[in-house]
Amino acid sequence: MLRFENVTFKYSNSKENTLENISFTLESGEWLTIIGSNGSGKSTITKLISANLLVDSGKIFLYDKAYEVENLNLIRDNVAIVFQNPDNQFVGASVEEDVAFGLENKKIPSQDMEEIIVDSLSKVDMLEYRKAEPRNLSGGQKQRVAIASALAMKPKLLILDEATSMLDPKSRKEILNYIKKINIEEKISVISITHDAEELAYSNNVLFIDKGKILKKISADSMLENGKLLSDSCLELPFLDKLKVELNKKLNNDIFSINDDMEEVIDKLCKLVLKK
């Protein structure tokens, strides 16, 4: 659905290219996580995808529509982005007003808004807070409202730009679970920009970028064998994933998957012990 072809970009105040000859594809329904160190070009990619920046050279396509002036409104209608700080995204005095804001800008008839607001808030379990003031919500709840506001626009592609980085572990996991459910059930494609290696477990594929160039695109399942790529990107495998790596090496068998949670790891270990 999304295609970068030899994309190069440089900011006007920079002497060097921020992105250089970048090429990759995103399939419909895919969750692609992009990781890399600070300044590697991750956020610039999201700005290009959301058409807030235009390439210096190369091409970007969304559903075979080139990122050209005549197509930009159509492209922006199909791409939604959730940022790091939810407080910077609120524009309404209440939760439902915030979700309605984008709908009003798209001139959605008022009689249709109610159904969209209810549907969007329900997807992230925030319907009961529709009358609440955003300032009274927790960080996780605020981010859930930001996601609901994005979903109300009916995007085909949802971008998470460090969207969970300011949340506590419990809220982060809740947000990611909500998005994964939407990704699977509604076939909405997801691009996640993150410094959190734990998010890789929610992905189909991972794109490593360094100094504006793609190092590698691999499946999330292959991540357990690529600790060096993570360390090169200033990331570290979480403890559970490190454990799975070491167990697979010790057993000389890929028994443990990146998608295995703690309970699944324990269950597999018990079965291995019982076999002996």
C-alpha positions in Angstrom: 0.0 0.0 0.0 2.9 2.3 0.8 6.1 2.5 -1.3 9.3 4.5 -1.0 11.5 4.5 -4.1 15.0 5.9 -3.7 13.8 8.8 -1.5 16.3 11.4 -0.5 15.6 14.4 1.8 17.6 17.2 3.3 16.4 20.0 5.6 17.2 23.5 4.4 19.4 24.2 7.5 21.4 21.1 7.1 24.5 20.4 5.0 23.9 16.6 4.8 21.0 14.5 3.7 18.7 13.4 6.5 17.6 10.5 4.3 19.5 9.0 1.4 18.2 6.7 -1.2 15.6 5.1 1.0 13.5 2.3 -0.5 11.0 0.1 1.3 7.4 -1.1 1.1 4.5 -1.5 3.5 1.8 -4.0 2.7 -1.9 -3.6 3.6 -2.5 -4.8 7.2 1.2 -4.9 8.0 2.7 -3.5 11.2 6.2 -2.2 10.5 8.3 -0.9 13.3 11.1 1.5 12.4 14.0 1.7 14.8 17.3 3.6 15.0 19.3 5.9 17.1 18.4 9.6 17.6 18.9 11.5 14.4 18.8 8.5 12.2 15.8 9.9 10.2 12.9 8.0 11.7 10.6 10.9 12.4 11.5 12.5 9.0 10.1 9.3 7.4 6.8 9.9 9.2 6.6 13.5 8.2 7.1 12.4 4.5 4.4 9.7 4.8 1.9 12.2 6.3 2.8 14.7 3.6 4.1 17.3 6.0 7.3 17.3 4.0 8.0 16.6 0.4 11.0 14.6 -1.0 14.0 16.2 -2.7 14.3 13.3 -5.0 12.8 9.8 -5.4 9.1 8.9 -5.1 6.5 7.9 -2.5 3.3 6.1 -3.4 0.2 5.4 -1.4 -2.1 2.9 -3.1 -0.2 3.8 -6.3 -1.0 7.5 -5.9 2.2 9.5 -6.1 2.9 12.1 -3.5 2.2 15.0 -5.8 0.3 18.2 -5.1 -2.9 17.1 -6.8 -3.0 13.9 -4.6 -1.9 15.3 -1.2 -5.4 15.9 0.2 -6.4 12.3 -0.7 -3.2 11.0 0.9 -3.7 13.0 4.1 -7.2 11.6 4.4 -5.8 8.1 4.5 -3.0 8.7 7.0 -3.3 9.4 10.7 -0.6 10.0 13.2 -0.4 9.8 17.0 2.5 11.6 18.6 4.6 11.3 21.7 2.8 13.8 24.0 -1.0 13.5 24.0 -1.4 16.9 25.8 -0.1 18.5 22.6 -2.9 16.9 20.5 -6.0 18.0 22.5 -8.1 20.7 21.0 -11.5 20.1 22.5 -12.9 20.9 26.0 -14.1 17.4 26.4 -13.1 13.9 25.1 -16.0 13.8 22.6 -15.3 17.3 21.3 -11.7 16.3 20.7 -12.8 13.3 18.6 -15.3 15.5 16.8 -12.8 18.2 15.9 -11.3 16.3 12.9 -14.8 15.3 11.7 -15.9 18.9 11.7 -12.9 19.8 9.6 -13.8 17.1 7.1 -17.4 18.5 7.1 -18.9 15.2 8.3 -22.7 15.8 8.8 -23.6 16.2 12.4 -26.1 13.4 12.3 -23.3 11.0 11.3 -20.8 12.2 14.0 -22.5 10.5 16.9 -22.0 7.0 15.5 -18.4 7.7 14.6 -17.6 9.1 18.0 -19.2 6.2 19.8 -17.4 3.7 17.6 -14.0 5.3 17.9 -14.1 5.7 21.7 -15.5 2.2 22.1 -12.5 0.7 20.3 -10.2 2.0 23.0 -12.6 1.6 26.0 -13.0 5.3 26.5 -16.7 5.7 25.8 -17.6 6.2 29.4 -15.2 9.2 29.5 -16.8 11.0 26.5 -17.9 14.0 28.7 -14.6 14.1 30.7 -12.2 17.0 30.4 -8.8 15.8 29.0 -6.9 17.4 31.8 -8.5 15.0 34.3 -7.4 11.9 32.4 -4.3 9.8 33.0 -1.5 9.7 30.5 -2.7 6.3 29.1 -6.2 7.5 28.9 -5.2 10.7 27.0 -3.2 8.6 24.5 -6.2 6.3 24.0 -8.3 9.4 23.2 -5.6 10.5 20.7 -5.9 7.1 19.1 -9.7 7.4 19.0 -9.4 10.8 17.4 -7.1 9.3 14.7 -9.4 6.3 14.1 -12.4 8.6 13.7 -10.8 9.8 10.5 -11.0 6.3 9.1 -7.4 6.1 8.1 -5.9 3.2 6.1 -2.5 3.8 7.8 -1.9 4.7 11.4 1.5 6.1 12.4 2.8 5.9 16.0 5.6 8.4 16.4 7.0 7.5 19.8 3.4 7.3 20.9 4.0 5.1 24.0 7.4 6.6 25.1 5.9 8.8 27.9 3.7 6.0 29.4 4.3 3.7 32.2 4.8 0.0 31.3 1.2 -1.0 32.1 -0.3 1.8 30.0 2.2 1.2 27.2 1.1 -2.5 27.0 -2.6 -1.5 27.1 -2.1 1.0 24.2 -0.2 -1.5 22.1 -2.8 -4.2 22.7 -5.6 -1.9 21.6 -3.7 -1.0 18.4 -2.8 -4.6 17.6 -6.5 -5.6 17.9 -7.4 -2.8 15.5 -4.5 -3.7 13.2 -5.8 -7.3 13.0 -9.5 -6.9 13.0 -9.8 -3.8 10.7 -6.7 -4.4 8.6 -5.4 -0.9 9.3 -1.7 -0.8 8.5 0.6 0.5 11.3 4.0 2.1 11.2 5.6 2.5 14.7 8.6 4.7 15.4 10.1 3.7 18.7 13.1 3.3 21.0 11.3 0.6 22.9 12.4 -2.9 21.8 9.4 -4.4 23.5 7.2 -3.0 20.7 8.9 -5.3 18.2 6.7 -8.2 19.5 3.7 -6.5 18.1 5.2 -6.0 14.6 5.2 -8.1 11.5 8.5 -6.6 10.3 11.2 -4.3 11.5 13.1 -1.7 9.5 16.5 -0.7 10.9 17.7 2.8 9.9 21.0 4.5 10.7 22.3 7.9 9.5 19.5 8.2 7.0 20.1 4.8 5.4 18.3 1.5 5.7 20.5 -1.2 7.4 18.0 -4.0 7.0 14.4 -5.0 7.0 13.6 -8.3 8.7 10.7 -10.1 10.1 9.9 -9.6 13.8 10.4 -13.3 14.4 14.0 -13.0 13.2 14.7 -10.3 15.9 15.7 -12.9 18.4 18.8 -13.7 16.3 19.7 -10.1 15.7 20.8 -8.7 19.0 23.7 -6.9 17.3 21.3 -4.9 15.1 19.4 -3.8 18.2 22.6 -2.7 20.0 23.7 -0.9 16.8 20.4 1.0 17.0 21.0 1.8 20.7 18.3 -0.7 21.7 18.5 -3.7 24.0 16.4 -6.8 24.0 14.1 -7.0 27.0 15.0 -9.5 29.6 12.3 -12.0 28.5 13.5 -11.9 24.9 17.1 -12.3 26.0 16.1 -15.3 27.9 14.4 -16.8 24.8 17.5 -16.2 22.8 19.7 -18.0 25.3 17.3 -20.9 25.6 17.1 -21.3 21.8 20.9 -21.3 21.7 21.2 -23.8 24.6 18.6 -26.1 23.1 19.9 -25.6 19.5 16.3 -25.2 18.5 14.0 -22.2 17.7 11.4 -23.2 20.3 10.8 -19.8 21.7 9.3 -17.1 19.5 9.5 -13.3 19.9 5.7 -13.4 20.3 5.8 -15.7 23.3 4.8 -14.0 26.5 5.9 -15.0 30.0 3.1 -17.6 30.4 3.9 -19.2 27.0 7.6 -19.3 27.9 6.9 -21.0 31.2 4.5 -23.4 29.6 7.1 -24.5 27.0 9.7 -24.8 29.7 7.5 -27.0 31.8 6.8 -29.3 28.8 10.5 -29.5 28.1 11.2 -30.5 31.7 8.4 -33.0 31.8 9.8 -34.7 28.7 13.0 -35.4 30.5 
